[in-house]
C-alpha cells in the first residue's frame, strides 16, 4: 500500500516541478497612447465624444474658442494685402496722375526759389546803401536756402518716379510680402488645431476637462488608445537568448482562466533593472529587457489595459496553464 501511494505521488511532484520551471514573465496589458495638447489657452466650446467611445481617424473630439485667433488671421490677411500693394507699386511704377502732381510740385518749388533769390538780391542791394538792418538780409538768405532745398527735394522726387524703383527696394518688398504670407499660413495652421480630431482609429481613454473649461496652453485635452493590444513584459537575462522578434507566446490575464495567442513585436537591446511587479525568485536581482508581445487580432479589442498578465513563451502549442 505504501509503495503504491509512493508511485502515485511521484508524477504529481514531477509535474509540479516541471510546471514551476516554465519561464513565466510578468507585465501589464497595454495599448499605444496618443495625447492631444491644447494649442492655446482658450475656452472649450464643444465636446463631441465621451470616454470609452470608439473613433475613426479624422473624427471630431472637441473644439476651442477661435474668436481671438480669427481676429489675428484677419489682421495678418490685411498685412499681406498691404505688402502686395507696395510691391505692385514698385513693379508697375507710379501712376501718370502722381507723376503730373510731382511735376507741378517741382514747378511751384522752382518758382518760389526764384522769387526768394530776387528778394535776397534786393535786400543785399538795400543793405549796401545802409537802408536796412543786417537781420533783414539774413532772413532773406534763410528763405532762399529753404526754397532751394524744397526745389531740390521736388526734383529728386520726380526723378524717382520717372526712373522707377531700385532692385534693392523691390527685393525688400518681396521679402516683406513673403514674411507676412508665412505668418498668415502659420496662423491658419494653428487655427485648424483648435478643432481637435482623432489622428488614428482608437478609443477615447480620458477627457480631463469639461465644457466651458479653459485649459492652459500645452495641457492634455484628450488621451486615445490606439493600435493592437499587447503585453508589456520584462524578459530576464536568463531568457533573453531564447526570445526573438516573431516568437509565439501565450498571454494570460491574472485572474482569468483563458489565455491568448501572441507574438513578440519588439525587445529592447538595452537592459534595465527589473520593475517591482516582476520580481520573482532568483530574477529579483538581475537586469531585464523590456518587450512588447502583441496579441493576435482575434483576441478582442475590449480587453482592459493596465491589467497584470503572465506570459509564457516556452510552450505555445497548447493553452498556457498557470
C-alpha positions as CSV (number, residue, x, y, z in Angstrom):
1,X,0.0,0.0,0.0
2,X,2.8,2.4,0.9
3,X,4.7,1.6,-2.3
4,X,1.6,2.2,-4.4
5,X,1.0,5.6,-2.9
6,X,4.6,6.5,-3.5
7,X,4.3,5.7,-7.2
8,X,1.1,7.7,-7.3
9,X,2.5,10.8,-5.7
10,X,5.7,10.9,-7.7
11,X,4.1,12.0,-11.1
12,X,2.4,14.8,-9.2
13,X,5.7,16.0,-7.7
14,X,7.4,15.8,-11.1
15,X,4.6,17.6,-12.8
16,X,4.8,20.3,-10.2
17,X,8.5,20.7,-10.7
18,X,8.2,20.9,-14.4
19,X,5.3,23.3,-14.1
20,X,7.2,25.6,-11.8
21,X,10.3,25.5,-14.1
22,X,8.3,27.0,-17.0
23,X,9.7,30.6,-17.7
24,X,6.9,32.9,-16.7
25,X,7.2,36.6,-17.4
26,X,5.1,39.2,-15.7
27,X,3.8,42.5,-17.1
28,X,0.8,44.5,-17.9
29,X,-1.7,44.7,-20.8
30,X,-1.2,47.9,-22.8
31,X,-2.2,49.8,-26.0
32,X,-0.3,52.7,-27.6
33,X,-1.5,56.0,-26.2
34,X,-1.9,59.3,-28.1
35,X,-2.3,62.6,-26.3
36,X,-3.6,65.8,-27.8
37,X,-2.2,69.0,-26.2
38,X,-4.1,72.4,-26.2
39,X,-2.7,74.7,-28.9
40,X,-3.6,77.8,-26.9
41,X,-5.3,78.7,-23.6
42,X,-8.9,79.0,-25.0
43,X,-12.3,78.0,-23.7
44,X,-13.7,74.6,-24.7
45,X,-16.9,75.4,-26.6
46,X,-17.9,71.9,-27.8
47,X,-17.2,68.2,-26.8
48,X,-18.3,65.7,-29.3
49,X,-17.4,62.4,-27.7
50,X,-17.4,60.6,-24.3
51,X,-14.8,58.5,-22.6
52,X,-14.8,55.0,-23.9
53,X,-16.1,55.9,-27.4
54,X,-14.5,54.3,-30.4
55,X,-13.3,56.8,-33.0
56,X,-12.3,56.8,-36.6
57,X,-9.3,58.8,-37.9
58,X,-10.4,62.4,-38.5
59,X,-13.4,62.2,-36.2
60,X,-14.0,65.3,-34.1
61,X,-13.3,65.2,-30.4
62,X,-13.7,68.8,-29.2
63,X,-13.4,72.4,-30.3
64,X,-11.8,75.5,-28.7
65,X,-13.0,79.1,-29.0
66,X,-11.5,80.6,-32.2
67,X,-12.5,84.3,-31.9
68,X,-9.1,85.6,-30.8
69,X,-7.1,83.7,-33.5
70,X,-9.7,84.7,-36.1
71,X,-9.0,88.3,-35.4
72,X,-5.3,87.7,-35.7
73,X,-5.9,86.0,-39.1
74,X,-7.8,89.0,-40.3
75,X,-5.0,91.3,-39.3
76,X,-2.4,89.1,-41.0
77,X,-4.6,89.0,-44.1
78,X,-4.7,92.8,-44.2
79,X,-0.9,93.0,-43.8
80,X,-0.5,90.6,-46.7
81,X,-2.7,92.8,-48.9
82,X,-0.8,96.0,-47.9
83,X,2.6,94.3,-48.7
84,X,1.3,93.1,-52.0
85,X,0.1,96.7,-52.9
86,X,3.6,98.1,-52.1
87,X,5.3,95.5,-54.2
88,X,2.9,96.1,-57.1
89,X,3.5,99.8,-57.0
90,X,7.3,99.3,-57.1
91,X,7.0,96.9,-60.0
92,X,4.5,98.9,-62.1
93,X,5.7,102.3,-61.3
94,X,3.8,105.4,-60.3
95,X,0.5,106.3,-62.0
96,X,0.6,109.2,-64.5
97,X,-1.5,111.4,-62.2
98,X,1.1,111.0,-59.4
99,X,3.9,111.9,-61.8
100,X,1.9,115.0,-63.0
101,X,1.5,116.1,-59.4
102,X,5.2,115.7,-58.8
103,X,6.0,117.9,-61.9
104,X,3.6,120.5,-60.6
105,X,5.3,120.4,-57.1
106,X,8.7,120.9,-58.8
107,X,7.4,123.9,-60.9
108,X,6.0,125.5,-57.8
109,X,9.1,124.9,-55.8
110,X,11.3,126.3,-58.6
111,X,9.2,129.5,-58.8
112,X,9.4,130.0,-55.0
113,X,13.2,129.6,-55.2
114,X,13.5,132.2,-58.0
115,X,11.3,134.6,-56.0
116,X,13.4,134.0,-52.9
117,X,16.6,134.8,-54.8
118,X,15.2,138.0,-56.0
119,X,14.2,139.0,-52.5
120,X,17.6,138.2,-51.3
121,X,19.3,140.2,-54.1
122,X,17.1,143.3,-53.3
123,X,17.8,143.0,-49.6
124,X,21.5,142.9,-50.3
125,X,21.4,146.0,-52.5
126,X,19.5,147.9,-49.9
127,X,21.9,146.8,-47.3
128,X,24.8,148.2,-49.3
129,X,23.1,151.6,-49.1
130,X,22.6,151.2,-45.3
131,X,18.9,151.4,-45.6
132,X,18.0,148.2,-43.8
133,X,19.4,146.1,-40.9
134,X,21.7,143.0,-41.3
135,X,18.8,140.9,-39.8
136,X,16.6,141.7,-42.8
137,X,19.3,140.4,-45.2
138,X,19.8,137.3,-43.0
139,X,16.1,136.5,-43.2
140,X,16.1,136.6,-47.0
141,X,19.2,134.4,-47.1
142,X,17.4,131.8,-44.9
143,X,14.3,132.0,-47.0
144,X,16.4,131.5,-50.2
145,X,18.1,128.4,-48.7
146,X,14.8,126.9,-47.7
147,X,13.2,127.5,-51.1
148,X,16.2,126.0,-52.9
149,X,16.1,122.9,-50.7
150,X,12.4,122.4,-51.4
151,X,13.0,122.7,-55.1
152,X,15.8,120.1,-54.9
153,X,13.6,117.7,-53.0
154,X,10.8,118.1,-55.5
155,X,13.3,117.5,-58.4
156,X,14.6,114.3,-56.7
157,X,11.0,113.1,-56.0
158,X,10.1,113.5,-59.7
159,X,13.3,111.8,-60.8
160,X,12.5,108.8,-58.6
161,X,9.0,108.5,-60.1
162,X,10.4,108.7,-63.6
163,X,13.4,106.4,-63.2
164,X,11.4,103.6,-61.5
165,X,12.2,101.5,-58.4
166,X,15.6,100.2,-57.4
167,X,16.1,96.5,-57.4
168,X,17.0,96.6,-53.7
169,X,13.6,98.2,-52.9
170,X,11.8,95.5,-54.9
171,X,13.7,92.7,-53.2
172,X,12.9,94.3,-49.8
173,X,9.2,94.5,-50.7
174,X,9.2,90.9,-51.9
175,X,10.8,89.7,-48.6
176,X,8.3,91.6,-46.6
177,X,5.4,90.1,-48.5
178,X,6.9,86.5,-48.1
179,X,7.2,87.1,-44.3
180,X,3.6,88.2,-44.0
181,X,2.4,85.3,-46.0
182,X,4.3,82.9,-43.8
183,X,2.8,84.4,-40.7
184,X,-0.7,84.1,-42.2
185,X,-0.1,80.5,-43.1
186,X,1.2,79.7,-39.6
187,X,-1.9,81.3,-38.0
188,X,-4.2,79.3,-40.3
189,X,-2.4,76.0,-39.4
190,X,-2.8,76.9,-35.7
191,X,-6.4,77.7,-36.3
192,X,-7.0,74.2,-37.7
193,X,-5.7,72.7,-34.4
194,X,-8.4,74.5,-32.5
195,X,-10.7,71.7,-33.8
196,X,-9.3,68.6,-32.1
197,X,-9.7,65.4,-34.2
198,X,-8.6,61.8,-33.8
199,X,-5.3,61.2,-35.6
200,X,-6.0,57.4,-35.8
201,X,-8.6,54.8,-35.2
202,X,-8.9,54.3,-31.4
203,X,-10.8,54.6,-28.2
204,X,-11.1,57.7,-26.0
205,X,-9.4,56.9,-22.8
206,X,-9.8,60.2,-21.0
207,X,-11.0,63.8,-21.5
208,X,-9.7,65.7,-18.4
209,X,-11.6,68.9,-19.0
210,X,-15.3,69.8,-19.1
211,X,-17.3,72.0,-21.4
212,X,-16.5,75.7,-20.7
213,X,-13.1,75.0,-19.1
214,X,-10.1,77.0,-20.3
215,X,-7.1,74.7,-20.1
216,X,-3.6,76.2,-20.2
217,X,-1.6,76.1,-23.4
218,X,0.0,72.6,-23.7
219,X,-2.4,70.9,-21.3
220,X,-3.6,67.5,-22.4
221,X,-7.1,67.8,-23.9
222,X,-7.7,64.1,-24.7
223,X,-6.0,60.8,-24.5
224,X,-6.6,58.0,-27.0
225,X,-5.7,54.3,-27.0
226,X,-4.8,53.1,-30.5
227,X,-3.2,50.1,-32.2
228,X,-3.3,46.5,-31.2
229,X,-3.4,45.2,-27.6
230,X,0.0,44.0,-26.4
231,X,1.6,42.7,-23.2
232,X,4.5,44.7,-21.9
233,X,6.8,42.4,-20.0
234,X,10.3,42.4,-18.8
235,X,12.4,39.5,-20.0
236,X,15.0,38.2,-17.5
237,X,18.6,38.0,-18.9
238,X,18.4,34.2,-18.5
239,X,15.6,34.0,-21.1
240,X,16.7,36.8,-23.4
241,X,18.6,34.4,-25.8
242,X,15.5,32.2,-26.2
243,X,13.3,35.0,-27.5
244,X,13.3,36.8,-30.9
245,X,11.1,39.0,-32.9
246,X,8.1,36.9,-34.0
247,X,8.4,34.3,-31.3
248,X,5.0,32.9,-30.3
249,X,3.8,33.2,-26.7
250,X,0.7,32.6,-24.5
251,X,-0.6,35.5,-22.6
252,X,-3.0,35.1,-19.6
253,X,-4.6,37.9,-17.7
254,X,-4.2,37.5,-14.0
255,X,-7.4,36.1,-12.5
256,X,-8.7,34.7,-15.8
257,X,-8.6,31.1,-17.0
258,X,-8.4,32.0,-20.7
259,X,-5.1,32.5,-22.5
260,X,-4.4,34.4,-25.7
261,X,-2.0,33.6,-28.5
262,X,0.5,36.4,-29.2
263,X,3.8,37.1,-30.9
264,X,6.8,39.2,-29.9
265,X,6.9,42.6,-31.6
266,X,9.9,44.2,-30.0
267,X,12.7,43.5,-27.4
268,X,14.8,46.3,-26.1
269,X,18.5,45.9,-26.7
270,X,19.4,47.9,-23.6
271,X,18.6,46.2,-20.2
272,X,17.0,47.9,-17.3
273,X,16.5,47.0,-13.7
274,X,13.6,44.7,-13.2
275,X,10.4,46.6,-12.1
276,X,8.9,45.8,-8.7
277,X,6.0,43.8,-10.0
278,X,8.2,41.4,-12.0
279,X,10.5,40.5,-9.1
280,X,10.3,36.7,-8.8
281,X,12.8,34.3,-7.3
282,X,16.3,34.5,-8.5
283,X,15.5,37.1,-11.1
284,X,14.8,39.8,-8.5
285,X,18.4,41.0,-8.6
286,X,19.0,40.7,-12.3
287,X,18.6,43.0,-15.2
288,X,15.7,42.6,-17.6
289,X,14.8,43.6,-21.2
290,X,11.5,45.3,-21.9
291,X,9.5,43.5,-24.6
292,X,6.2,44.1,-26.3
293,X,4.1,41.0,-27.2
294,X,1.2,41.7,-29.4
295,X,-2.0,39.6,-29.0
296,X,-3.5,38.1,-32.1
297,X,-6.3,40.0,-33.8
298,X,-9.0,37.6,-32.7
299,X,-8.1,38.3,-29.0
300,X,-10.7,41.1,-29.0
301,X,-10.3,44.9,-28.5
302,X,-12.3,45.0,-25.3
303,X,-9.7,43.7,-23.0
304,X,-8.9,46.2,-20.3
305,X,-5.5,47.9,-20.4
306,X,-3.4,48.1,-17.3
307,X,-4.3,44.6,-16.1
308,X,-1.5,42.4,-14.9
309,X,-0.6,39.5,-17.2
310,X,1.5,36.4,-17.2
311,X,3.4,35.4,-20.4
312,X,4.8,32.0,-21.3
313,X,6.9,31.8,-24.5
314,X,8.3,28.3,-23.8
315,X,5.3,26.2,-24.9
316,X,2.8,27.7,-27.3
317,X,1.3,24.7,-28.9
318,X,-1.2,24.3,-26.0
319,X,-3.0,26.9,-23.9
320,X,-0.9,28.1,-21.0
321,X,-1.7,26.7,-17.6
322,X,-0.5,28.8,-14.6
